[in-house]
Amino acid sequence: MGQAIPRTAVIGAGISGLTAGKMLKDYGVPYTTFETSDRIGGNWAFGNPNGHSSAYRSLHIDTSKHRLSLKDFPMPQHYPAFPHHSDIKAYLDDYAATFGLLDNIEFTNGVARAHRVDGGGWQITDQAGATREFDLLVVANGHHWDPRLPEFAGTFTGETIHSHHYIDPQTPLPLTGKRILIVGLGNSAADITVELSSKALQNTVTLSTRSSAWIVPKYIAGQPGDKLFRTTPYLPLSWQRKFVQLIAPMLGVDPRNYGLPAPNHKLFEAHPTQSVELPLRLGSGDVIPKPNVARLDGDTVHFDDGTSDQFDAIIYATGYNITFPFFDPGVIDAPDNHIRLYKRMFKPGMDDLVFIGFAQAVPTLFPFVECQSRLLAAYAVGRYALPRVDEMERVIDADQRLHAGHCIDRPRHTQQVDYFYYEHDIRARELPAGIKRAQHVPQPSWSGAGV
């Protein structure tokens, strides 16, 4: 009898769950994907009935198709350089259909509770109330669906929403002819600010930022900027960042050029904001730049620079929490978005649990989760083995210093990863080392049938 194969549960049918399922299927691992929605796509399923999509009607992805494309399933050549969310959803639909992934997905039947059994394995209670047992649990429920809101002194009496719920200028709030404050300066904040500052809507739009952000162009020399630049694993990341910081002034990335506050960090010590139109709107006076909010007072908002203004609505584009509602509180959680995972996948001491997609991968998540899923599948069939727990803890610290040690201390950056460094590390070092370990260390004692 050969290596036992684990009965595997996958939580979520977004990009992370789909790539995990594809690789598990390639390796002959039986699995069931639990999905709360009636469709695949997660964040990229616009109007997703499970409420987990942050896509707004006008959304185009900020990563070019050249970096977004999965290695096993190249993105169509006819796609624009920066695809619309409907293009991404169609791409994922084609991916699932091509590799026969839909048959393994239980739609409208998410995981209500995941309980770890003494001795290993998981008892999964689904939304229908049924309970089943699995040997291996793959968590791929995403981390852009639980909105995080700032805590400001005082109370605002106007209307408020998080950018997660923003659809268009009329949904969920009618935003025409209004005084609007947008809090945040990430990509979503920039897109929504540009859309709502259209003169056709007759709005007054103010943009407030705490840390400010470097604003990088989507195109450089007529080509998508991320197509022209990638980090290399053969030079320290710090050197590569310093080189880009040196040439940054020529790219016009300093937000002070457009009236925004100076960033409290160097370029790439936090995620830059990609926008072509925001500098134009700021420079044209269509958007009023402001520093952080100091306090709220009825319909009046006071800012750190001592100024104040009245508003009808506030849109908070202030990020997300990493949340696992199916785990018992205190068993597995991510306070302030911190979760210690070996190679951003494995929780030390729990060899029957794997996380896929819980990283802020630069430049994009898609090939990153595909890389993780290959390691997952190799692990499930016993071709890859984990190191000792103490070694895992040591490497977690080292990887965190490498990938996120340069970042400012914000929940948004706790899971920062450079994809190119990560992929090279997995392919050239971690997987070969894990293959050698698998020949000498005991493997998890899955109860699944042998093959």
C-alpha positions as CSV (number, residue, x, y, z in Angstrom):
1,M,0.0,0.0,0.0
2,G,1.3,3.4,-0.9
3,Q,1.2,6.8,0.8
4,A,-2.3,7.5,2.3
5,I,-4.1,10.3,0.6
6,P,-6.0,12.8,2.8
7,R,-9.7,13.5,2.5
8,T,-9.4,17.2,2.1
9,A,-11.8,20.1,2.6
10,V,-11.3,23.5,0.9
11,I,-13.0,26.6,2.3
12,G,-13.8,29.0,-0.5
13,A,-14.1,29.0,-4.3
14,G,-12.3,32.3,-5.1
15,I,-8.9,32.4,-6.8
16,S,-7.2,30.7,-3.8
17,G,-9.7,27.9,-3.5
18,L,-9.8,27.3,-7.2
19,T,-6.0,27.0,-7.7
20,A,-5.9,24.8,-4.6
21,G,-8.6,22.5,-6.1
22,K,-6.9,22.4,-9.4
23,M,-3.5,21.3,-7.9
24,L,-5.2,18.7,-5.6
25,K,-7.0,17.2,-8.5
26,D,-3.8,17.1,-10.6
27,Y,-2.2,15.1,-7.7
28,G,-5.2,12.7,-7.3
29,V,-6.2,14.1,-3.9
30,P,-10.0,13.7,-3.2
31,Y,-11.4,17.1,-2.0
32,T,-14.6,19.0,-1.4
33,T,-14.8,22.8,-1.7
34,F,-17.3,24.5,0.5
35,E,-18.6,27.8,-1.0
36,T,-21.1,30.1,0.6
37,S,-22.1,31.7,-2.7
38,D,-23.9,30.3,-5.7
39,R,-20.9,31.0,-8.0
40,I,-17.2,30.9,-8.1
41,G,-14.9,34.0,-8.1
42,G,-15.0,35.3,-4.6
43,N,-13.9,38.9,-4.6
44,W,-14.0,38.9,-8.5
45,A,-17.7,37.9,-8.6
46,F,-19.3,41.4,-8.9
47,G,-22.5,41.5,-6.8
48,N,-21.6,38.2,-5.2
49,P,-24.6,37.2,-3.1
50,N,-22.4,36.1,-0.2
51,G,-21.3,39.7,0.3
52,H,-17.6,38.9,-0.1
53,S,-17.0,40.8,-3.2
54,S,-15.4,44.3,-3.0
55,A,-15.7,44.9,-6.7
56,Y,-17.4,48.1,-7.8
57,R,-19.1,48.5,-11.1
58,S,-16.2,50.4,-12.8
59,L,-13.4,48.4,-11.3
60,H,-10.4,47.5,-13.4
61,I,-7.6,45.6,-11.8
62,D,-4.4,47.5,-11.0
63,T,-2.1,44.7,-12.0
64,S,-1.5,44.2,-15.7
65,K,-2.6,40.9,-17.4
66,H,1.1,40.1,-17.9
67,R,1.7,39.7,-14.1
68,L,-1.8,38.5,-13.3
69,S,-1.8,35.4,-15.6
70,L,-1.6,32.0,-14.1
71,K,1.2,29.8,-15.4
72,D,-1.1,26.8,-16.0
73,F,-3.7,28.9,-17.8
74,P,-2.4,32.1,-19.6
75,M,-4.7,35.0,-19.7
76,P,-6.3,35.6,-23.2
77,Q,-4.2,37.8,-25.5
78,H,-7.2,39.9,-26.5
79,Y,-7.7,41.1,-22.9
80,P,-6.8,44.7,-22.3
81,A,-3.7,45.4,-20.3
82,F,-5.7,46.2,-17.2
83,P,-8.8,44.0,-17.4
84,H,-12.3,44.9,-16.0
85,H,-13.6,42.8,-13.2
86,S,-16.0,41.1,-15.6
87,D,-12.9,39.9,-17.6
88,I,-11.4,38.5,-14.5
89,K,-14.6,36.6,-13.6
90,A,-14.8,35.2,-17.1
91,Y,-11.2,34.1,-16.9
92,L,-11.9,32.3,-13.6
93,D,-15.0,30.7,-15.1
94,D,-12.9,29.4,-18.0
95,Y,-10.2,28.2,-15.6
96,A,-12.8,26.2,-13.6
97,A,-14.5,24.7,-16.6
98,T,-11.2,23.8,-18.4
99,F,-9.9,21.8,-15.4
100,G,-13.2,20.4,-14.3
101,L,-13.3,22.1,-10.9
102,L,-17.1,22.7,-10.6
103,D,-18.0,19.1,-9.7
104,N,-16.0,19.3,-6.5
105,I,-17.7,22.5,-5.3
106,E,-20.7,22.5,-3.0
107,F,-22.4,25.9,-3.7
108,T,-24.4,27.8,-1.2
109,N,-23.0,25.5,1.5
110,G,-20.1,27.1,3.3
111,V,-18.4,26.0,6.4
112,A,-20.2,27.0,9.6
113,R,-17.7,25.5,12.0
114,A,-14.4,23.7,11.7
115,H,-13.4,21.8,14.8
116,R,-10.1,20.1,15.1
117,V,-10.4,16.5,16.3
118,D,-8.1,15.2,19.1
119,G,-5.2,13.4,17.4
120,G,-5.7,15.3,14.1
121,G,-8.2,15.8,11.4
122,W,-11.2,18.1,11.2
123,Q,-14.9,17.8,11.9
124,I,-16.6,20.2,9.4
125,T,-20.2,21.4,10.0
126,D,-21.6,23.0,6.9
127,Q,-24.3,25.6,6.5
128,A,-26.9,22.9,5.8
129,G,-26.2,21.4,9.3
130,A,-24.4,18.3,8.1
131,T,-21.2,17.2,9.8
132,R,-18.4,15.4,8.0
133,E,-14.8,14.5,8.8
134,F,-11.7,15.3,6.8
135,D,-8.0,14.7,7.3
136,L,-6.7,17.9,5.8
137,L,-8.3,21.4,5.9
138,V,-7.4,24.1,3.4
139,V,-8.4,27.6,4.3
140,A,-8.9,29.8,1.3
141,N,-11.7,32.1,2.3
142,G,-9.9,35.3,1.4
143,H,-9.0,38.4,3.3
144,H,-10.8,41.3,1.5
145,W,-14.3,40.9,2.7
146,D,-14.4,41.9,6.4
147,P,-14.2,45.8,6.4
148,R,-11.9,47.6,8.9
149,L,-13.1,50.9,10.1
150,P,-11.0,53.7,11.8
151,E,-11.8,54.9,15.3
152,F,-12.2,58.7,15.3
153,A,-13.3,60.8,18.2
154,G,-16.8,62.1,18.0
155,T,-19.8,61.2,15.9
156,F,-20.7,61.8,12.3
157,T,-24.5,62.4,11.6
158,G,-24.3,62.0,7.9
159,E,-24.2,58.8,5.9
160,T,-21.3,56.4,6.0
161,I,-20.2,53.3,4.1
162,H,-17.0,51.3,3.7
163,S,-15.6,51.1,0.2
164,H,-16.3,47.3,0.4
165,H,-20.0,48.2,-0.1
166,Y,-19.6,50.9,-2.8
167,I,-21.0,49.9,-6.2
168,D,-21.5,53.1,-8.2
169,P,-22.5,56.8,-7.6
170,Q,-26.1,55.7,-6.9
171,T,-25.6,52.5,-5.0
172,P,-25.9,51.9,-2.1
173,L,-26.1,55.7,-1.5
174,P,-27.3,58.3,-4.0
175,L,-24.1,60.4,-4.3
176,T,-25.0,63.2,-6.7
177,G,-24.6,66.8,-5.7
178,K,-23.2,65.8,-2.3
179,R,-20.3,66.9,-0.1
180,I,-18.3,63.7,0.1
181,L,-15.3,62.8,2.2
182,I,-13.2,59.8,1.2
183,V,-10.9,58.4,3.9
184,G,-7.9,56.4,2.7
185,L,-5.4,56.5,-0.2
186,G,-5.2,53.0,-1.5
187,N,-6.2,51.9,-5.0
188,S,-9.9,51.6,-4.1
189,A,-9.9,55.1,-2.6
190,A,-8.2,56.5,-5.7
191,D,-10.6,54.9,-8.0
192,I,-13.7,55.9,-6.1
193,T,-12.4,59.4,-5.6
194,V,-11.9,59.8,-9.4
195,E,-15.3,58.4,-10.2
196,L,-17.2,60.6,-7.7
197,S,-15.3,63.8,-8.6
198,S,-16.6,63.8,-12.1
199,K,-18.1,67.2,-12.8
200,A,-21.2,65.5,-14.2
201,L,-22.1,64.4,-10.6
202,Q,-21.8,68.0,-9.2
203,N,-20.1,66.7,-6.1
204,T,-17.6,68.3,-3.8
205,V,-15.0,65.5,-3.1
206,T,-12.4,65.7,-0.3
207,L,-9.7,63.1,0.1
208,S,-8.2,62.5,3.6
209,T,-5.2,60.4,4.3
210,R,-3.3,59.5,7.5
211,S,0.0,58.2,6.1
212,S,-0.3,59.5,2.6
213,A,1.0,57.3,-0.3
214,W,3.4,57.4,-3.2
215,I,1.3,57.5,-6.4
216,V,2.9,55.4,-9.2
217,P,1.8,55.5,-12.8
218,K,0.2,52.4,-14.5
219,Y,2.2,53.1,-17.6
220,I,5.9,53.8,-18.1
221,A,7.3,54.5,-21.5
222,G,4.0,53.3,-23.0
223,Q,4.1,49.9,-21.3
224,P,2.4,48.7,-18.1
225,G,4.8,49.6,-15.4
226,D,4.7,46.2,-13.7
227,K,5.7,44.5,-17.0
228,L,8.9,46.5,-17.1
229,F,10.0,45.8,-13.5
230,R,10.4,42.8,-11.4
231,T,12.5,42.0,-8.4
232,T,15.3,39.4,-8.7
233,P,16.2,36.8,-6.1
234,Y,19.9,37.3,-6.8
235,L,20.1,40.8,-5.2
236,P,19.0,41.9,-1.8
237,L,15.5,43.4,-1.8
238,S,16.8,46.4,0.1
239,W,19.2,47.2,-2.8
240,Q,16.4,46.9,-5.4
241,R,14.1,49.2,-3.4
242,K,16.8,51.8,-3.0
243,F,17.4,51.8,-6.8
244,V,13.7,52.4,-7.5
245,Q,13.7,55.1,-4.8
246,L,16.5,56.9,-6.6
247,I,14.7,57.0,-9.9
248,A,11.3,57.7,-8.4
249,P,11.4,61.5,-8.7
250,M,11.5,61.1,-12.5
251,L,8.2,59.2,-12.4
252,G,6.3,61.9,-10.5
253,V,5.3,59.6,-7.6
254,D,5.6,62.2,-4.8
255,P,2.0,63.0,-3.6
256,R,3.2,66.5,-2.5
257,N,3.2,67.4,-6.2
258,Y,-0.6,67.2,-6.1
259,G,-1.3,68.8,-2.8
260,L,-1.4,65.7,-0.6
261,P,0.5,65.4,2.6
262,A,4.1,64.1,2.6
263,P,4.2,60.3,3.1
264,N,5.4,59.2,6.5
265,H,7.4,56.4,4.8
266,K,9.8,55.8,1.9
267,L,8.6,54.4,-1.4
268,F,7.8,50.6,-1.0
269,E,7.7,50.9,2.8
270,A,4.0,50.7,2.3
271,H,1.9,49.8,-0.8
272,P,2.0,52.6,-3.4
273,T,-1.2,53.7,-5.0
274,Q,-1.5,53.1,-8.8
275,S,-3.5,55.8,-10.5
276,V,-3.3,57.8,-13.7
277,E,-6.3,60.0,-13.1
278,L,-6.1,60.9,-9.4
279,P,-3.1,63.3,-9.9
280,L,-5.1,65.0,-12.7
281,R,-8.2,65.4,-10.5
282,L,-6.1,66.8,-7.6
283,G,-4.3,69.1,-10.0
284,S,-7.5,70.3,-11.6
285,G,-9.1,71.2,-8.2
286,D,-11.8,68.5,-8.6
287,V,-10.5,66.8,-5.4
288,I,-9.6,68.6,-2.2
289,P,-6.6,67.0,-0.4
290,K,-6.7,66.8,3.4
291,P,-4.6,65.2,6.1
292,N,-6.0,62.7,8.6
293,V,-9.3,63.2,10.4
294,A,-8.9,64.6,13.9
295,R,-12.5,64.3,15.1
296,L,-16.1,64.2,14.0
297,D,-18.8,66.6,15.1
298,G,-22.2,66.2,13.6
299,D,-21.9,66.9,9.9
300,T,-18.6,68.7,10.5
301,V,-15.2,66.9,10.2
302,H,-12.1,68.4,11.7
303,F,-8.7,67.6,10.2
304,D,-5.2,67.4,11.7
305,D,-4.2,70.7,10.0
306,G,-6.8,72.6,12.0
307,T,-9.2,73.0,9.1
308,S,-12.8,71.7,9.1
309,D,-15.6,71.2,6.6
310,Q,-19.1,69.9,6.4
311,F,-20.0,66.7,4.6
312,D,-23.1,64.7,3.7
313,A,-21.3,61.4,3.4
314,I,-18.1,59.6,4.3
315,I,-16.7,56.7,2.4
316,Y,-14.1,54.7,4.4
317,A,-11.5,53.0,2.2
318,T,-9.6,51.8,5.2
319,G,-8.8,48.1,4.5
320,Y,-9.9,44.8,5.8
321,N,-9.5,42.4,8.7
322,I,-8.3,38.8,8.3
323,T,-11.1,36.8,9.7
324,F,-11.9,33.1,10.2
325,P,-15.6,32.9,11.4
326,F,-15.7,29.1,11.3
327,F,-12.9,28.6,13.9
328,D,-13.6,28.7,17.6
329,P,-12.6,32.1,19.0
330,G,-9.0,32.0,20.3
331,V,-8.1,28.8,18.6
332,I,-7.0,30.3,15.2
333,D,-7.3,34.0,14.6
334,A,-5.3,37.0,13.3
335,P,-5.3,39.9,15.8
336,D,-4.4,43.1,13.9
337,N,-4.0,40.9,10.9
338,H,-1.0,39.0,12.4
339,I,-0.9,35.3,11.8
340,R,2.3,33.3,12.0
341,L,2.5,30.9,9.0
342,Y,5.4,29.0,7.7
343,K,5.8,30.0,4.0
344,R,2.5,31.9,4.6
345,M,0.8,28.5,4.5
346,F,1.5,26.2,7.6
347,K,0.7,26.9,11.2
348,P,3.5,25.3,13.3
349,G,2.3,22.3,15.2
350,M,-0.8,21.8,13.1
351,D,0.2,19.5,10.2
352,D,-3.4,19.0,9.0
353,L,-4.1,22.7,8.3
354,V,-3.0,24.7,5.3
355,F,-3.7,28.4,4.4
356,I,-3.8,29.6,0.8
357,G,-3.8,33.2,-0.2
358,F,-3.3,34.9,3.2
359,A,-0.6,37.3,2.0
360,Q,-0.4,40.8,0.4
361,A,1.5,39.6,-2.5
362,V,3.3,42.1,-4.7
363,P,2.6,42.6,-7.5
364,T,-0.4,40.2,-7.5
365,L,-2.0,37.3,-5.7
366,F,-2.9,35.1,-8.7
367,P,0.5,33.4,-9.5
368,F,1.3,33.5,-5.8
369,V,-1.6,31.3,-4.8
370,E,-0.8,29.0,-7.8
371,C,2.7,28.6,-6.4
372,Q,1.3,27.9,-2.9
373,S,-1.1,25.4,-4.3
374,R,1.6,23.3,-5.9
375,L,3.3,23.0,-2.5
376,L,0.0,22.1,-0.9
377,A,-0.6,19.2,-3.4
378,A,3.0,17.9,-3.0
379,Y,2.5,18.0,0.8
380,A,-0.9,16.2,0.6
381,V,0.6,13.2,-1.2
382,G,3.7,13.0,0.9
383,R,6.3,14.3,-1.6
384,Y,7.0,17.3,0.5
385,A,7.5,17.3,4.3
386,L,7.7,20.2,6.8
387,P,10.7,20.9,9.0
388,R,10.7,20.7,12.8
389,V,8.4,23.2,14.6
390,D,11.4,25.2,16.0
391,E,12.9,25.5,12.5
392,M,9.5,26.7,11.2
393,E,9.3,29.4,13.8
394,R,12.8,30.5,13.0
395,V,12.1,30.8,9.3
396,I,8.8,32.6,9.9
397,D,10.8,35.3,11.7
398,A,13.4,35.4,8.9
399,D,10.8,35.6,6.1
400,Q,8.9,38.3,7.9
401,R,12.1,40.4,8.2
402,L,12.8,39.8,4.5
403,H,9.4,40.6,3.1
404,A,7.8,43.0,5.6
405,G,10.6,44.2,7.8
406,H,10.9,47.4,5.8
407,C,7.2,48.2,6.0
408,I,5.5,50.7,8.3
409,D,3.6,49.0,11.2
410,R,0.1,48.8,9.8
411,P,-2.4,45.9,9.6
412,R,-2.3,46.2,5.8
413,H,1.4,45.2,5.7
414,T,1.6,42.4,8.2
415,Q,1.4,39.8,5.4
416,Q,3.5,41.6,2.8
417,V,5.3,39.2,0.4
418,D,7.4,39.8,-2.7
419,Y,6.0,37.2,-5.1
420,F,9.2,36.9,-7.2
421,Y,11.4,36.2,-4.2
422,Y,8.7,33.9,-2.8
423,E,8.3,31.8,-5.9
424,H,12.0,31.4,-6.4
425,D,12.4,30.3,-2.7
426,I,9.7,27.7,-3.0
427,R,10.8,26.4,-6.4
428,A,14.6,26.4,-5.9
429,R,15.0,25.8,-2.1
430,E,11.9,24.9,-0.1
431,L,10.4,22.2,-2.3
432,P,13.7,20.4,-2.9
433,A,14.5,20.6,0.8
434,G,11.0,19.3,1.6
435,I,11.4,16.4,-0.8
436,K,14.6,15.3,1.0
437,R,12.9,15.7,4.4
438,A,10.0,13.5,3.1
439,Q,12.4,10.6,2.7
440,H,13.5,10.7,6.3
441,V,10.8,12.0,8.6
442,P,7.4,10.6,9.4
443,Q,4.5,11.9,7.3
444,P,1.1,13.0,8.7
445,S,-1.0,9.8,9.4
446,W,-3.9,10.6,7.1
447,S,-6.8,8.2,7.5
448,G,-7.7,8.4,3.8
449,A,-7.5,5.3,1.6
450,G,-4.0,4.4,0.3
451,V,-3.2,4.7,-3.4
